[in-house]
Amino acid sequence: MIRFKNSIVIDLSIVFLIVLLLAGAYALRWSPTERLEYKTYDAVSSFRDKTPASNVVIVGIDNKSITGIGRWPWSRGYIAQMIQMLQDYETRVIGIDIPFSENDHNQGLTEIRNLLSGLEAKGIRSGQLYTNLKEAEGRLDSDTLLAEAIARSHRVVLPLTFVLGRSLAAVEALPDYLTRNSVRLDTTIPSLTARELTSPVAQFAEPALALGHINAAADKDGIVRSEPLLIHYENRYYPSFALQLTLKFLKYNLDHLRLNKGIEVGNARIPTFDEHRMLINYNWNIPVYSFVDVLNHKVRPAVFKNKMVIIVLNATGLGTFQATPAGADTPSWIGIASTVDNILHQEHIVRPAWAFWLELASMVLFGCFVILVASRLNLLYSAAASLFLLILWAGFSVYLLAGQGYWIKPIHPALVLVLGYLAIASRKYLFSEKPKVSIEADSVEANKMLGLSFQGQGMLDMAFETFRKCPVEDKAMKELLYNLGLDFERKRLFTKAVAVYNHIAQAGSFKDINDRIQRMKLAGDTINQQPAGSKKDDTVILQDTEIKPTIGRYEISRELGRGAMGTVYLGKDPKINRVVAIKTLRYEEIEDERLLETKKRFFLEAEAAGKLSHPNIVTIYDVGEDSDLAYMAMELLDGTDLMKYCGRDSLLPIPEVVRIVSLVANALDYAHKNGVVHRDIKPSNIMILKNGEIRVADFGIARVMSSSKTQTGAVLGTPSYMSPEQISGQKIDGRSDLFSLGVVFYEMLTGEKPFQGDSIGTLMYKITSTNPKPLRDRAPHLPELFADIVNRAMEKDADKRYQHGGEIVDDLAAYLKI
């Protein structure tokens, strides 16, 4: 009886402490548990129904618009023209999510005004010249055009931004357009406070229908889940851009705002929580139309009638993005449009006032369950009961959020249940039940044999686990473990090698394990302390260790260089004593979600390239994986690439150039007929050996690397040698390689690249849109035949280009016959 009472007291104390600690973490919003709550919210909120927005339309300045009108920023006259069109279409409200915090700086307009000032200073205010200049001034003054359009429409809402923080000094009197777009509220609810404000220039702000802030308020984990509807600045409250759009759409003013357990506007009630925030039910089902399509009357006017239209920046490289429950790179206008849609349709996610008390009560209730129920059942039944209650609680919270829009935080009560059960179960197992420790020892010799079997198959971790069951005091066992440690070193698993040597050291010193432990720790620290992004410069060759590292079955002698995939090593196949070059691809450089795809593509490309058997293509002997990298063993070449022969002062004789290009074209023709496209033909991938033989290297490498890295707006490869279709991201075939070969031929004949530019963008434009300088303009001594070959090889239209490498070989043969 006494023992039973003591166990109850212990259980009660344990559970009480758990409830107390988690209640404190809940009240103080402890970051680790709060992040779990946020992650749960993100996952469950994604299951809410998303009905298409019926009152909000987006007009996006997208890539199509940039292509059609020109590089951003445009003349503001285009925005003015759009406002006038939407006004004619009877749009109810126009929001422009573009900051106009500065006047347009038009150098041409400035010069015209200087000329007008000069004429007026001389008393000239008439005449054809003066009239023409005044008309040009009117056409170029895009700020005035925009301001007049805003004033005429009387339906434009513009954004402003705040710098959050406590104001350190009083500001001057606010202009009228800021005063009428803010309000004084008698409230004790804390709100976000700003110390600086950036508004549109007065020329636009004065005639605007309303102004609203576009500040986002991220949670502790950097995710934007809510919209701060009001921000406090200089004793006034400024509504958000989304709230102002909604008010004007419903034909309300700020005077209609009421604070009553949220914000009320007419019949619409907006539930808010901390700092006047409204949880956003993100909705991607919002119609989006291209700015240039609307401008060119390709969208029916009925689409915009009596709707709210928001003009946004959504071209590549423009606009702002936020991490939200809807995605890591969500355009900020999605949050604005979703907020408006939530208010108009009253489809809110609510953090109800009773949620706090429900969550605290649940923590206490689950604690009582653990003490009164789980502690009295055996481990199996208590686990089943606790799991059932946990599932019931999870289902209830998911139903409230996904089905009804009520957000309660389920993690803290769930942790009380889980940790309470684990604590009680552990106490019962350790102290209430007799420990059942197996005293049956495995045969030492059997474990040795099993461990050696694992080691022979390369399963080093399992070998170590098996060897640890054997007494380490045995000298023979130490020898086995020592050899295992050396194998870990060869595989560059230095931490595990240290673990093996430390295990040996428990039974005293053996050979040089103390020195090895220090060297392995230093090697491990060297790798671990590399800055982010330096892994690509890592190598398997380490100093201070005499053990030759291995990649697969190949012994690594030294580093040869760095290639597109990674480091290239000199290796030897010990089975047939063949020296090879080994190219590696490190998995740690690849994003986790792309790893499987890159592995698959690596082996497919290697398999395809490995099937190529041609005297002018580098031979691939083997591919495989070794822990944190993939590798490709290939023919070791003794020579140099063509880069050294592409300068004006180092050009090869013309017959030699013709021979090289002919051999490369023949190799490409063979590869293309076997379904393999190189994708990165350039001088550095064409080798000339010391005996004069030619080899084409790196088949398929460009495609493998394209799957291993994510670079927004980047085109993989070497831009100077890429075909127009490769730059455009179109599906390519062997004709793309022939275009690249044409570029190489041109460069080897003249010492200059046919396409040059100050930037990647300029270079890509020239490749896709302009013709290179004629070959004979750079080298008049060259025969006309070469110009014809180069021009045909570098045709923009792939259908007009050489279709097969053999055609280039035939045309070059005509020169050799001369």
C-alpha positions in Angstrom: 0.0 0.0 0.0 2.8 2.4 0.9 4.6 1.4 -2.3 1.4 2.2 -4.3 1.1 5.6 -2.6 4.7 6.4 -3.3 4.3 5.6 -7.0 1.2 7.9 -7.2 3.2 10.7 -5.6 6.1 10.2 -8.0 3.7 10.1 -11.0 1.9 13.2 -9.8 5.1 15.1 -9.3 6.4 14.1 -12.8 3.3 15.0 -14.6 2.8 18.2 -12.6 6.3 19.3 -13.6 5.7 18.5 -17.3 2.4 20.5 -17.3 4.0 23.4 -15.5 6.9 23.6 -17.9 4.8 23.3 -21.0 2.3 25.8 -19.7 5.2 28.2 -19.1 6.5 27.6 -22.6 3.0 28.2 -24.0 2.5 31.4 -22.1 5.9 32.7 -23.0 5.7 31.5 -26.6 8.9 29.6 -26.3 10.4 29.5 -29.8 10.9 25.7 -30.3 7.3 24.7 -29.3 5.9 27.8 -31.0 7.6 26.8 -34.2 5.9 23.4 -34.0 2.6 25.2 -33.6 3.3 27.3 -36.7 4.3 24.3 -38.8 1.1 22.5 -37.8 -0.9 25.6 -38.7 0.8 25.8 -42.1 0.1 22.1 -42.9 -3.5 22.1 -41.8 -4.5 25.5 -43.3 -3.5 24.2 -46.7 -6.5 21.9 -46.6 -9.0 24.7 -46.4 -11.3 25.1 -49.4 -10.2 27.8 -51.8 -13.1 29.2 -53.7 -12.2 31.3 -56.8 -12.1 35.1 -56.0 -15.1 36.7 -57.7 -14.5 40.4 -57.0 -10.7 40.7 -57.3 -8.8 40.8 -60.7 -5.0 41.1 -61.0 -3.3 42.9 -63.9 0.3 41.7 -63.9 3.3 43.4 -65.4 4.7 40.0 -66.4 7.5 38.7 -68.7 5.1 39.0 -71.6 4.5 42.6 -70.9 8.2 43.4 -70.5 8.8 41.7 -73.9 6.0 43.6 -75.5 6.6 47.1 -74.1 10.2 47.2 -73.0 12.5 46.9 -70.0 11.2 48.0 -66.7 10.8 50.8 -65.4 8.5 52.0 -68.1 7.2 55.5 -68.7 4.5 56.2 -66.2 2.3 57.1 -69.1 1.6 53.4 -69.6 0.2 53.2 -66.1 -1.9 56.3 -66.8 -3.2 54.7 -70.0 -4.2 51.6 -68.0 -6.0 53.7 -65.4 -8.0 55.4 -68.1 -8.9 52.1 -69.7 -10.0 50.6 -66.4 -12.1 53.7 -65.7 -13.7 53.3 -69.1 -14.4 49.7 -68.3 -16.3 50.8 -65.1 -13.8 49.2 -62.7 -14.9 50.1 -59.1 -11.5 50.4 -57.4 -8.0 50.3 -58.9 -5.1 49.4 -56.6 -1.5 50.0 -57.8 1.0 47.9 -55.9 3.9 49.8 -57.2 5.8 52.4 -55.1 5.9 55.9 -56.7 8.0 57.5 -53.9 10.1 59.5 -56.4 9.5 61.6 -59.4 10.4 60.1 -62.8 13.9 61.2 -63.9 13.6 61.8 -67.7 16.7 63.3 -69.1 15.0 64.2 -72.4 12.2 66.1 -70.5 14.9 68.0 -68.6 16.6 69.1 -71.8 13.3 70.2 -73.4 12.4 72.2 -70.3 15.9 73.8 -70.4 15.3 74.8 -74.0 11.9 76.2 -73.2 13.3 78.2 -70.3 15.9 79.6 -72.7 13.3 80.6 -75.2 11.0 82.1 -72.6 14.0 84.1 -71.1 14.4 85.7 -74.5 10.6 86.5 -74.6 9.8 83.8 -77.2 6.5 82.1 -76.3 5.2 81.3 -79.7 6.2 80.0 -83.1 6.6 76.5 -84.5 9.7 75.6 -82.4 8.2 76.8 -79.1 4.9 75.0 -79.9 6.7 71.7 -80.8 8.7 71.9 -77.7 5.6 72.4 -75.5 3.9 69.5 -77.1 6.9 67.3 -76.6 7.1 68.4 -73.0 3.5 67.3 -72.5 4.1 63.9 -74.1 7.2 63.2 -72.1 5.9 64.4 -68.7 4.8 61.0 -67.6 4.4 62.1 -64.0 1.8 64.7 -65.0 0.0 62.2 -67.2 -0.2 59.7 -64.3 -1.3 62.4 -61.8 -4.1 63.6 -64.1 -5.2 60.0 -64.7 -5.4 59.3 -61.0 -7.3 62.5 -60.4 -9.8 61.8 -63.3 -10.5 58.3 -62.2 -11.1 59.0 -58.5 -10.8 55.3 -57.8 -7.0 54.7 -57.4 -5.5 53.4 -54.1 -1.7 53.7 -53.8 0.7 52.0 -51.3 3.0 53.5 -48.7 5.6 51.8 -46.5 6.7 52.2 -42.9 10.0 51.5 -41.1 8.8 49.8 -37.8 10.2 50.9 -34.5 9.7 53.5 -31.8 10.0 57.1 -33.1 13.0 58.9 -31.6 12.1 62.4 -32.6 8.9 64.4 -33.5 8.2 64.8 -37.1 6.9 67.9 -38.9 3.2 68.3 -39.4 1.8 65.6 -41.6 0.5 66.6 -45.1 -3.2 66.6 -45.6 -3.2 63.4 -47.8 -1.6 61.4 -44.9 -4.0 62.8 -42.3 -7.1 62.0 -44.3 -5.8 58.4 -44.9 -5.3 57.8 -41.2 -7.5 57.8 -38.1 -7.3 58.4 -34.4 -8.7 55.5 -32.4 -9.4 55.2 -28.7 -8.0 51.7 -28.0 -5.7 50.1 -25.5 -4.9 47.2 -27.9 -1.1 47.2 -28.7 -0.2 47.7 -32.3 2.8 47.8 -34.5 4.5 51.2 -34.3 6.4 52.9 -37.0 9.2 55.5 -36.8 9.5 56.4 -40.5 7.0 56.6 -43.4 7.6 56.6 -47.1 4.6 57.7 -49.2 4.0 58.3 -52.9 5.1 61.8 -54.1 2.5 64.4 -53.3 1.7 64.8 -57.0 0.2 61.3 -56.9 -0.8 61.1 -53.2 -3.0 64.2 -53.3 -5.4 63.0 -56.1 -5.4 59.4 -54.9 -8.6 58.0 -53.6 -6.8 56.4 -50.7 -3.4 55.3 -49.3 -2.6 52.1 -47.4 0.6 50.5 -46.1 2.0 47.3 -47.6 4.2 46.3 -44.6 4.3 42.5 -43.9 4.5 41.1 -40.4 6.3 37.8 -40.2 6.2 35.5 -37.3 9.3 34.3 -35.3 10.1 31.7 -38.0 10.0 34.3 -40.8 6.7 33.1 -42.2 4.0 35.7 -43.1 0.7 34.3 -41.9 -1.2 37.5 -41.0 -1.9 41.0 -42.2 -1.3 44.0 -39.8 -4.5 45.9 -40.7 -3.5 49.0 -38.6 -0.1 50.5 -37.9 0.4 53.3 -35.4 2.5 56.3 -36.5 2.5 59.8 -34.8 -0.6 59.2 -32.8 -2.6 58.0 -35.8 -3.5 54.6 -37.2 -2.8 53.9 -40.8 -4.8 51.1 -42.5 -3.2 48.5 -44.7 -3.4 48.7 -48.5 -5.7 45.6 -48.6 -8.0 47.2 -46.0 -8.2 50.5 -47.9 -9.0 48.6 -51.1 -11.8 46.8 -49.3 -13.2 49.9 -47.7 -13.3 51.8 -51.0 -14.8 48.8 -52.8 -17.6 48.7 -50.2 -17.9 52.5 -50.4 -16.8 53.1 -46.8 -14.4 55.6 -45.3 -12.1 55.3 -42.4 -14.7 57.0 -40.2 -16.8 53.9 -40.5 -14.1 51.7 -38.8 -15.1 50.4 -35.3 -13.0 48.3 -33.0 -15.2 45.7 -31.3 -13.3 42.4 -30.7 -11.8 42.9 -34.1 -12.6 45.5 -36.7 -16.1 46.2 -38.0 -17.0 48.0 -41.2 -20.7 48.2 -41.9 -21.9 44.6 -41.9 -18.5 43.2 -42.4 -16.6 41.9 -39.3 -12.9 41.3 -39.5 -11.6 39.1 -36.7 -8.1 40.2 -35.4 -5.7 39.1 -32.8 -2.4 40.5 -31.5 -1.5 44.0 -32.8 -4.7 44.2 -35.0 -3.5 41.3 -37.2 -5.8 39.3 -39.4 -4.9 35.7 -40.2 -4.7 35.3 -44.0 -6.5 32.4 -45.7 -4.2 32.3 -48.7 -6.0 31.8 -52.0 -4.2 31.3 -55.4 -7.5 31.1 -57.3 -7.3 34.7 -58.3 -7.7 35.6 -62.0 -4.5 37.2 -63.5 -4.2 39.0 -66.8 -1.2 40.3 -68.6 -0.8 44.1 -68.6 0.1 44.1 -72.3 -3.0 42.0 -73.2 -5.3 44.4 -71.4 -3.5 47.4 -73.0 -3.9 45.8 -76.4 -7.7 45.1 -75.8 -7.2 41.4 -75.8 -9.3 41.0 -72.6 -13.0 41.6 -72.5 -14.1 44.8 -70.7 -16.8 42.8 -68.8 -14.0 41.1 -66.9 -13.3 44.4 -65.1 -16.7 45.9 -64.7 -17.6 46.6 -61.0 -14.5 44.7 -59.9 -11.5 45.6 -57.9 -8.4 45.6 -60.1 -4.9 45.4 -58.6 -1.9 46.3 -60.8 1.2 44.3 -59.7 4.7 43.5 -60.7 5.1 39.8 -61.4 7.8 39.6 -64.0 11.0 37.6 -63.3 13.2 39.7 -61.0 10.5 42.3 -60.2 8.1 42.5 -57.3 8.6 41.2 -53.7 8.2 37.6 -52.4 7.4 36.3 -48.9 7.7 33.0 -47.2 4.1 32.1 -46.4 2.1 28.9 -45.6 1.3 28.9 -49.3 4.9 28.6 -50.3 8.5 29.7 -49.7 8.4 32.3 -52.5 4.9 33.7 -52.5 4.4 37.0 -54.4 3.4 39.7 -51.9 0.3 40.5 -54.0 -1.1 37.1 -53.3 -1.4 38.1 -49.6 -3.0 41.5 -50.5 -5.6 39.9 -52.8 -6.2 37.0 -50.4 -6.8 39.5 -47.5 -9.3 41.5 -49.6 -11.0 38.3 -50.7 -11.2 37.0 -47.2 -12.9 40.2 -46.0 -15.3 40.5 -48.9 -16.5 36.8 -48.6 -16.1 36.7 -44.8 -13.9 33.5 -45.1 -11.6 34.1 -42.2 -9.2 32.0 -40.1 -9.9 33.1 -36.6 -7.9 32.8 -33.4 -10.9 32.8 -31.0 -10.7 34.3 -27.5 -11.7 31.0 -26.0 -8.8 29.1 -27.6 -6.4 30.1 -24.8 -8.6 28.6 -22.1 -9.3 25.5 -24.1 -5.6 24.8 -24.7 -4.7 25.3 -21.0 -7.7 23.1 -19.9 -6.6 20.5 -22.4 -3.1 20.4 -20.9 -4.5 19.9 -17.4 -7.0 17.3 -18.7 -4.3 15.3 -20.5 -2.1 15.5 -17.4 -5.0 14.1 -15.3 -5.5 11.3 -17.9 -1.8 10.3 -17.6 -2.0 10.2 -13.8 -5.4 8.5 -13.3 -5.6 6.3 -16.4 -2.3 5.7 -18.2 -0.3 5.1 -15.0 -2.8 2.3 -13.9 -2.7 0.3 -17.1 0.1 -1.9 -18.4 2.4 -0.4 -21.0 0.6 -1.8 -24.0 -2.9 -0.7 -23.0 -1.7 2.7 -21.7 0.1 3.3 -25.1 -3.1 2.4 -27.0 -5.3 4.6 -24.8 -2.8 7.5 -25.1 -2.5 7.1 -28.9 -6.3 7.1 -29.2 -6.7 10.3 -27.2 -3.8 11.9 -29.2 -5.5 11.0 -32.5 -8.9 12.3 -31.2 -7.3 15.6 -30.2 -5.4 16.0 -33.5 -8.5 15.2 -35.5 -10.5 17.8 -33.4 -8.0 20.5 -34.0 -7.7 19.7 -37.7 -11.5 19.8 -38.1 -11.7 23.2 -36.3 -9.0 24.8 -38.5 -9.6 23.1 -41.9 -13.4 22.9 -41.6 -14.5 25.8 -39.5 -11.6 28.2 -39.7 -10.9 28.2 -35.9 -7.2 28.0 -35.0 -6.3 26.3 -31.8 -2.8 25.3 -30.9 -2.7 21.5 -30.5 1.0 21.0 -29.9 1.4 22.0 -26.2 -1.5 19.7 -25.0 -0.2 16.9 -27.2 3.3 17.3 -25.7 1.8 17.0 -22.2 0.2 13.7 -23.3 3.2 12.3 -25.1 5.9 13.4 -22.6 3.7 12.4 -19.6 3.1 8.9 -21.0 6.8 8.5 -21.8 7.8 9.6 -18.3 5.3 7.3 -16.6 6.2 4.4 -18.9 9.9 4.9 -18.3 9.4 5.0 -14.5 7.3 1.8 -14.6 9.8 0.0 -16.8 12.9 1.0 -14.8 11.6 0.8 -11.3 8.3 -1.0 -11.1 9.1 -4.0 -13.3 12.0 -6.3 -12.9 14.5 -5.4 -15.6 14.9 -8.3 -18.1 18.4 -8.1 -19.2 19.6 -10.7 -21.7 22.7 -12.4 -20.5 23.0 -14.6 -23.6 26.3 -13.7 -25.3 26.8 -14.2 -28.9 29.8 -16.3 -29.9 32.9 -14.2 -30.2 34.1 -16.1 -33.2 30.7 -15.9 -34.9 30.6 -12.1 -34.4 34.1 -11.8 -35.8 33.2 -13.7 -38.9 30.0 -11.8 -39.3 31.8 -8.5 -38.9 34.4 -9.5 -41.4 31.6 -10.4 -43.8 30.0 -7.0 -43.4 33.4 -5.3 -43.8 34.1 -7.2 -47.0 30.8 -6.0 -48.5 31.6 -2.4 -47.6 29.0 -2.3 -44.8 31.4 -0.7 -42.4 28.9 0.6 -39.9 27.3 -2.8 -39.4 30.8 -4.4 -39.1 31.7 -2.0 -36.3 28.4 -2.7 -34.5 29.1 -6.4 -34.7 32.8 -6.1 -33.6 31.7 -4.1 -30.6 30.0 -7.2 -29.2 33.4 -8.8 -28.9 35.8 -8.2 -26.1 38.2 -5.5 -27.3 41.0 -6.7 -24.9 41.8 -9.5 -27.4 44.9 -8.5 -29.5 43.4 -10.2 -32.6 40.2 -8.1 -32.0 42.2 -4.9 -31.8 43.9 -5.8 -35.1 40.4 -6.3 -36.8 39.2 -3.0 -35.4 42.4 -1.2 -36.5 41.9 -2.4 -40.1 38.3 -1.3 -39.9 39.4 2.1 -38.8 41.7 2.3 -41.8 38.8 1.4 -44.1 36.8 4.3 -42.6 39.8 6.6 -43.3 39.9 5.4 -47.0 36.2 6.3 -47.2 36.9 9.7 -45.7 34.6 8.9 -42.7 37.0 10.4 -40.2 34.5 10.8 -37.3 33.7 7.1 -37.5 37.4 6.2 -37.8 37.9 8.1 -34.5 35.1 6.2 -32.9 36.8 2.9 -33.8 40.2 4.0 -32.5 38.6 5.3 -29.3 36.9 1.9 -28.8 40.3 0.3 -29.2 41.8 2.8 -26.7 39.4 1.7 -24.0 41.6 -1.4 -23.6 44.9 0.4 -23.7 47.2 1.8 -26.4 47.6 -0.1 -29.7 50.0 0.7 -32.5 49.7 4.4 -33.6 46.0 4.9 -32.7 46.7 8.0 -30.6 48.4 9.8 -33.5 45.6 8.7 -35.8 42.9 10.0 -33.5 44.6 13.5 -33.6 45.0 13.4 -37.4 41.5 12.3 -38.0 40.0 14.9 -35.7 42.1 17.6 -37.5 40.9 16.3 -40.9 37.2 16.2 -39.7 37.5 19.8 -38.3 39.0 21.0 -41.5 36.0 19.8 -43.5 33.4 20.9 -40.9 34.7 24.4 -40.5 34.6 25.2 -44.2 32.3 28.2 -44.9 29.0 27.6 -46.6 29.4 27.3 -50.3 33.0 26.0 -50.2 32.2 22.3 -50.3 32.5 22.4 -54.1 36.3 23.1 -53.6 36.7 20.2 -51.3 38.9 17.2 -52.2 39.3 13.6 -51.1 43.1 14.1 -51.0 44.0 15.0 -47.4 47.5 15.8 -46.0 48.8 14.3 -42.8 47.6 10.8 -43.6 49.5 8.2 -45.5 46.4 6.1 -46.2 45.5 6.4 -49.9 41.8 7.3 -50.2 39.6 5.3 -52.5 36.6 6.1 -54.6 34.7 2.9 -55.3 37.4 0.4 -56.1 39.8 3.0 -57.4 42.9 4.1 -55.5 43.3 7.9 -55.6 46.8 9.2 -56.3 46.4 13.0 -56.7 44.1 15.7 -57.9 44.2 16.6 -61.6 41.9 19.6 -61.6 38.3 20.9 -61.3 35.7 20.2 -64.0 32.0 21.2 -64.5 30.8 18.3 -62.2 33.4 18.6 -59.5 37.0 17.6 -58.8 38.9 15.3 -61.2 41.4 12.8 -59.7 44.1 10.5 -61.0 43.2 7.0 -60.0 44.2 3.4 -60.5 42.0 0.3 -60.9 43.8 -2.2 -58.7 42.1 -5.1 -60.4 43.7 -4.5 -63.8 46.3 -1.9 -62.9 44.8 0.6 -65.3 45.3 4.4 -64.7 42.2 6.4 -65.2 40.8 9.9 -64.7 37.9 10.1 -62.2 35.3 12.8 -62.3 33.2 13.3 -59.2 29.8 14.8 -58.4 29.3 15.7 -54.7 25.8 15.0 -53.4 26.1 17.7 -50.7 26.0 20.4 -53.4 22.6 19.2 -54.6 19.4 20.3 -53.0 17.6 17.4 -51.2 14.5 17.6 -53.3 16.7 17.3 -56.5 19.0 14.6 -55.3 17.1 11.5 -56.6 16.5 13.2 -60.0 20.1 14.2 -60.3 21.4 10.7 -59.4 19.0 9.1 -62.0 20.1 11.6 -64.7 23.7 11.1 -63.8 23.6 7.4 -64.4 21.4 7.6 -67.4 23.7 10.2 -69.1 26.8 8.1 -68.1 25.2 5.0 -69.5 24.4 6.7 -72.8 27.9 8.2 -73.0 29.5 5.0 -72.0 28.0 3.2 -74.9 29.7 5.5 -77.3 32.8 3.9 -78.9 34.5 6.3 -81.3 38.2 7.2 -81.7 37.5 10.9 -81.1 35.2 10.5 -78.0 36.7 10.1 -74.5 36.0 6.5 -73.4 34.1 6.0 -70.1 35.0 2.8 -68.3 32.9 2.8 -65.2 30.4 4.8 -63.0 29.3 4.3 -59.5 28.5 5.8 -56.0 30.7 6.1 -53.0 29.0 7.5 -49.8 28.6 11.3 -50.5 29.5 11.4 -54.2 29.0 9.8 -57.6 31.9 9.2 -59.9 32.8 8.4 -63.5 36.1 6.6 -64.4 37.3 7.5 -67.9 40.2 7.5 -70.3 43.2 9.5 -69.0 44.2 12.0 -71.7 47.8 13.3 -72.2 47.4 16.6 -74.0 45.7 20.0 -73.8 42.4 21.5 -74.8 41.9 23.9 -77.7 41.6 27.1 -75.5 45.3 27.8 -76.0 44.8 27.8 -79.8 41.9 30.3 -79.8 43.9 33.5 -79.4 45.0 35.7 -82.3 48.7 35.0 -81.6 48.3 31.3 -81.2 46.1 30.1 -84.0 46.8 26.7 -85.6 47.5 26.4 -89.3 44.3 26.3 -91.4 44.7 22.7 -92.5 45.1 21.6 -88.8 42.0 23.6 -87.9 40.0 21.9 -90.7 41.3 18.5 -89.6 40.2 19.1 -85.9 36.8 20.5 -86.8 36.2 17.7 -89.2 37.1 15.0 -86.6 34.8 16.7 -84.0 32.0 16.9 -86.5 32.4 13.2 -87.3 32.4 12.4 -83.6 29.2 14.4 -83.0 27.5 12.8 -86.0 28.2 9.4 -84.4 27.0 10.5 -81.0 23.8 12.1 -82.4 23.0 8.9 -84.4 23.2 7.1 -81.1 20.8 9.5 -79.4 23.4 11.4 -77.3 23.6 15.2 -77.4 26.7 16.9 -75.9 25.0 20.2 -75.0 28.3 22.0 -74.1 30.6 22.0 -77.1 33.4 24.5 -76.5 37.2 24.6 -76.9 37.8 23.5 -73.3 35.9 20.3 -74.0 37.9 19.4 -77.1 41.3 17.8 -76.3 44.3 17.5 -78.7 46.7 14.8 -77.5 50.4 14.9 -77.8 50.3 12.4 -80.7 47.8 14.7 -82.5 44.7 12.7 -81.8 41.5 14.6 -81.0 39.0 13.7 -78.2 35.6 15.2 -77.3 35.0 15.1 -73.6 32.1 15.6 -71.1 29.2 14.2 -73.0 26.0 14.7 -71.0 27.7 16.6 -68.2 25.8 19.8 -68.9 22.4 18.0 -68.6 23.4 16.4 -65.3 24.5 19.7 -63.8 21.2 21.4 -64.9 19.3 19.0 -62.7 21.6 19.4 -59.7 21.3 23.2 -59.3 18.5 25.7 -59.1 19.4 29.2 -60.4 16.6 31.6 -61.0 16.9 33.1 -64.5 20.2 31.3 -65.2 21.0 29.3 -68.3 23.4 26.4 -67.8 26.4 26.0 -70.0 28.9 28.4 -71.6 26.9 31.3 -73.1 29.4 32.2 -75.8 28.9 28.8 -77.5 25.2 28.1 -76.9 22.7 27.9 -79.6 19.6 30.2 -79.7 17.3 27.4 -78.8 19.5 26.4 -75.9 19.4 30.0 -74.5 15.6 30.1 -75.0 15.2 27.0 -72.9 13.7 25.0 -75.8 14.1 21.3 -76.4 17.3 20.8 -78.2 18.8 18.1 -80.5 22.1 17.5 -82.2 21.8 20.6 -84.3 22.5 22.7 -81.2 25.9 21.0 -80.9 26.6 21.8 -84.6 25.8 25.5 -83.9 28.3 25.4 -81.0 30.9 23.7 -83.3 30.4 26.5 -85.8 31.2 29.1 -83.1 34.4 27.1 -82.2 35.4 26.9 -85.9 34.9 30.7 -86.3 37.0 31.4 -83.2 39.8 29.0 -84.2 40.0 30.7 -87.6 39.9 34.4 -86.4 41.0 34.3 -82.8 37.8 36.0 -81.8 34.4 34.8 -80.7 31.6 35.6 -83.2 29.2 36.8 -80.4 30.5 39.2 -77.7 28.8 41.4 -75.2 29.5 43.4 -72.0 27.0 41.3 -70.0 25.4 37.9 -70.2 22.1 39.5 -71.2 23.7 41.4 -74.1 25.6 38.3 -75.2 22.4 36.1 -75.2 20.5 38.8 -77.1 23.2 38.9 -79.8 23.2 35.1 -80.1 19.4 34.9 -80.5 18.8 38.1 -82.5 21.9 39.4 -84.4 24.3 38.0 -87.0 28.0 37.9 -86.2 30.6 40.0 -88.0 31.3 38.2 -91.4 34.2 35.8 -91.1 36.1 37.3 -94.0 35.8 40.8 -92.5 37.9 39.6 -89.6 40.2 37.3 -91.8 40.0 38.3 -95.5 42.6 35.7 -96.4 40.2 32.8 -95.6 38.3 31.1 -98.5 34.7 31.9 -99.1 33.9 28.2 -98.4 34.7 28.7 -94.7 32.4 31.6 -94.5 29.6 29.5 -96.0 30.2 26.7 -93.6 30.3 29.0 -90.6 27.2 30.9 -91.6 25.2 27.8 -92.2 26.4 26.2 -88.9 25.4 29.3 -87.0 21.9 29.8 -88.5 19.4 31.0 -85.9 16.7 28.6 -87.4 17.8 25.1 -86.6 16.0 23.8 -89.7 18.3 26.0 -91.9 21.4 24.7 -90.1 23.4 21.6 -90.9 21.2 18.7 -89.9 24.0 16.2 -89.4 27.7 16.4 -88.5 28.5 14.4 -91.6 27.4 17.3 -93.8 30.1 19.5 -92.2 32.7 16.8 -92.8 31.7 16.6 -96.5 31.9 20.4 -96.9 35.3 20.6 -95.2 36.5 17.7 -97.4 35.9 20.0 -100.4 38.6 22.4 -99.0 41.1 19.5 -98.5 40.7 18.6 -102.1 41.6 22.1 -103.3 
